[in-house]
Amino acid sequence: MLALLRQVALLPVRFYQYALSPLWGPKCRFYPTCSHYAVEAVTKFGILRGGWLTLIRVAKCGPFHPGGYDPVPPCTKCENKQQV
């Protein structure tokens, strides 16, 4: 049930990845891109914490942050390390 809720929560991100991002081209200053970061964070940590991490990541995007490599933090309390 939780996996289904996570997939539903990620629908807007998937729509962006497959419908809008190809039209606009690569614009993200981070690696992985913010949309890929969102998918990994929500998959790894769940909707609340993953959503919070994604919000923080998107808030960094702007002229005052250089971007670069910014991975999802490791999950130290995950029961199943193969969730990602």
PAZA-108005 format. One record per residue (C-alpha): residue number from 0; residue in three letters; y, x, z. Coordinates in steps of 0.02 Angstrom, whole numbers, m for minus. Layout:
<nukes>
  pos  code   north    east      up
  NUM   ALA       Y       X       Z
...
</nukes>
This chain:
<nukes>
  pos  code   north    east      up
    0   MET       0       0       0
    1   LEU     121     140      44
    2   ALA      82     229    m119
    3   LEU     131      71    m214
    4   LEU     295      58    m118
    5   ARG     333     240    m158
    6   GLN     302     209    m343
    7   VAL     415      57    m341
    8   ALA     551     156    m251
    9   LEU     538     290    m387
   10   LEU     556     168    m533
   11   PRO     744     199    m554
   12   VAL     714     386    m554
   13   ARG     574     371    m682
   14   PHE     686     260    m789
   15   TYR     821     393    m783
   16   GLN     696     531    m826
   17   TYR     620     444    m976
   18   ALA     764     339   m1045
   19   LEU     931     416    m998
   20   SER     904     601    m970
   21   PRO     840     635   m1147
   22   LEU     999     556   m1217
   23   TRP    1116     660   m1108
   24   GLY    1023     825   m1117
   25   PRO    1002     952    m976
   26   LYS    1149     941    m856
   27   CYS    1076     980    m685
   28   ARG    1134    1141    m605
   29   PHE     980    1148    m493
   30   TYR     797    1191    m518
   31   PRO     698    1082    m501
   32   THR     814     951    m571
   33   CYS     876     818    m450
   34   SER     763     685    m525
   35   HIS     609     796    m510
   36   TYR     664     842    m334
   37   ALA     674     655    m291
   38   VAL     498     621    m355
   39   GLU     425     768    m259
   40   ALA     521     730     m98
   41   VAL     473     546     m95
   42   THR     293     586    m140
   43   LYS     281     720      m6
   44   PHE     382     641     136
   45   GLY     389     455     101
   46   ILE     531     341      53
   47   LEU     646     366     203
   48   ARG     641     553     230
   49   GLY     616     590      45
   50   GLY     761     477       3
   51   TRP     870     563     132
   52   LEU     826     735      64
   53   THR     866     673    m112
   54   LEU    1033     603     m55
   55   ILE    1079     771      22
   56   ARG    1026     860    m137
   57   VAL    1129     746    m251
   58   ALA    1279     765    m134
   59   LYS    1272     953    m163
   60   CYS    1300     929    m348
   61   GLY    1479     971    m389
   62   PRO    1596    1111    m436
   63   PHE    1592    1190    m263
   64   HIS    1404    1225    m260
   65   PRO    1331    1356    m376
   66   GLY    1163    1267    m397
   67   GLY    1009    1373    m429
   68   TYR     836    1364    m355
   69   ASP     827    1230    m219
   70   PRO     648    1169    m190
   71   VAL     591    1026     m80
   72   PRO     560    1098      94
   73   PRO     379    1124     144
   74   CYS     291     983     235
   75   THR     235    1053     401
   76   LYS     169     888     470
   77   CYS      80     821     315
   78   GLU     m97     765     347
   79   ASN    m148     795     168
   80   LYS     m76     955      97
   81   GLN    m130     903     m77
   82   GLN     m10     754     m85
   83   VAL     106     849    m201
</nukes>
